């Protein structure tokens, strides 16, 4: 498992953080117990299996919800 922290640009409320956390936990290859959305810091911390999902795919899932991930975080 690889650890990652993604900086969010558009996190505006705690319910938004819950929405993101739920969606990221549902992604195949993401360790559900590791997902944590830090509302005050506008960050998502997680562990994921690089053989099953990429950080870009995780960022795309967050973007599809209407939130932005800092581009420098996505490789």
Buried (B, 14 or more C-beta within 10 A) or exposed (E): EEEBEBBBEEBEEEEBBEBBBEBBBEBEBBBEEBBEBEBEEBBBBBBBEEEEBBBEBBBEBBEEEEBEBEEEBBE
